[in-house]
Each structure stands twice: as structure tokens, then as C-alpha cells.
Amino acid sequence: MEKKDNNQMREISHAKVYQDEYLAQINVESIINNPLQPRLHIGKEELQGLAKSIEQHGLIQPITVTMQGDKFILEAGQRRWLAHKQLGLKTIKAIVHGESIISKYEDEKSLFEVAIIENTQRENLDALELALSFQLALDKKFYKNREELSKMVGKSPSYVGKVLKVLELDSEIIKDLESNKSINDVESLYEIQKIEDKQEQVKVYFDFIAKKLDRKALRELNKKEKVSHAKVPYSFEGRAKKVKVEFDVSDLTDDKVKEIKDEIEEVLKKYFK
């Protein structure tokens, strides 16, 4: 084990040792946030509430860190750490992974896995944060494909695919998700992104937030769109002359469209034999 500086030795001098872990009070300022932390931001009210609780009752659950030189990489407990900083506290109770296992967390892939597992199991990332973290992992080629990624996070490949589709939503929706976390339902966001018209997509998104639509209504809406897209404008061609008639059928049933088509065709045949 490398020689530690005096400050770090003092920080862990009274630590309880459990195999490769230390339970110790460590300097808040010596902690570095995980560079691959997927959480975009933490709400002020949420952080203030946690800080108030820690101030009144103390820290019940220690954070988890890993030694890296004279610093500590944060594994779990971002909100607890930030709450301590907000309160102006100098130290925080932490489970410190010893240097004998540091190599496990040195590469970016391991840092990503530490962050994603912590958040999905304990703090629940919202859909946008999850999508961004999945895309980052694929962009950095931590995994060969979605199947490998899905095994790591313990989800099906189809679920991972649906999460990634969140990034294809209109920019106005992405902005709202980032700022307000209005929807955290992956299935509903997946249904909303299927809507090709971006203006309609945004409208449906805010209608869903306002509870004018539920998930079942979103699915029905997409089924209707598929049927509407399949209906093409009616056209009729005579031998010597050509007449083309178009009309919007998006709000009509198939039977009604056929009825209109037959009637128009009969009229046109009367003049174009």
C-alpha cells in the first residue's frame, strides 16, 4: 500500500476495518464526484430537505467512496455529500474501499457501472438521465451492443431500446424533462416519440402531463395514426383525360372512405367513359 499523507492518515486513523473497507470520517473537500455520474441535477428543495434532516438527526447511512491517491472517488451518496457541503460540515461518515481494490474502479467503464448501479438500485434515475447514461456507455464502447448493456443493468434489450428512444423526442420535450422531470414513465415517453409530427408530439406530451391522456390513450392514438397514414388520397384516371381528386381521410373510418370513393367514381365515370 502506498504511503498516505498525514491528513489522510488522520482521517482514517480511527476507522473500523472490515476486510477491504474502512468506516471513517473523511474530509468533505477531499471527495471527487464520479465523473460518469448520470444524474443531471438535484432539486434545491430536495437537497434542502435532506440537509435539514441531517442537521437534526445526523447522517444515518454513510456514503461510499474509493481511494484514489490522496482523494476519494464518490461511489454512492451524491445527495448526502452535497447536503454536507451545503451545511458547511467539514467531514462526512463514509465507507472507504481500500486501495487493494482500487484497480477495479480505475477505468471509465467501472466508474460508469458504479454510478448507474447505485442510481438505478437506490435513487432511481429519471428517464432522460437514464437515456443519456446508456447512450454515453454505447458511445464510449463500454459494451459491444445493447444486449451487453442490458445484461449489466439487469433489464431486457427492448427496455434499453425504449429508454434510448427518449433522446429522439422533440427538443422542447427534452428541455422540459431536464428542467422539470415532468414524466418518468419510459413506456409513455416511448409512445409519445412515435408521433412523427413534432408539433403534435409536443402537444400530446403536455396533454399527458395535464392528465388529458393516459398511457392507454397514447397507444390508441398511435394506432389511429398508423391507420391514417395508410390511407392515401383517392385518384381516378380516365382514358383520354386525367382527373385527380384528393381529400383528407384522417378523421374518417375505412368504410366511410370507401363509400365516398365509390360515389365519386360513379360521378366521374358518367363524364369520362
Buried (B, 14 or more C-beta within 10 A) or exposed (E): EEEBEEEBEEBBEEBEEEEEBBBBBBBBEBBEEBEBBBBBEBEEEEBEEBBEBBEEEEBEEBBBBBBBEEBBBBBBBBBBBBBBBBEEBEBBBBBBBBBEEBEEBEEBBBBBBBBBBBBBEEEEBBBBBBBBBBBBBBEEEBBEEBEBBBEBBEBEBEBBEBBBBBEBBBEBBBEBBBEEBEBBBBEBBBBBBBBEEEEBBBEBBBBBEEEEBEEEBBBEBBEEBEEEEEEEEBEBEEEEEEEEBEEEBEEBEEEEBEEBBEEBEEEBEEEBE
